[in-house]
């Protein structure tokens, strides 16, 4: 399995888990958790793909640092602007967003490790 396919499989699995968790919550938190997971997936998917594609190149560190700055900026924008504007429960949406980003960063790291070490 290629690194790209492995990464996409991880994205799909995290999205499915996020949907199940959101579906299990009460109505008062379901929307915020679903939006947090969705935003995390929408941000992380291209950033992780960009990072995986830059493995072994001279631009890897720049890509990784820019990706982390973008991720942190999105968390700040959601917490400081979007949550208050839409009346979302800030803790719920930020917890879901940060958890999704962290799990997807783990998927990215495992994919990168397997690619760099040649593990199948």
Buried (B, 14 or more C-beta within 10 A) or exposed (E): EEBEEBBBEBBEEBBEEBBEBBEEBEEEBBBBBBBBBBBBBEBBBEBBBBBBBBBEEEEBEEBBEBBBEBBEEBBEEBBEEBBEEEEBBBEBBBBBBBBBBEBBBEBBEBBBEBBEEEEE
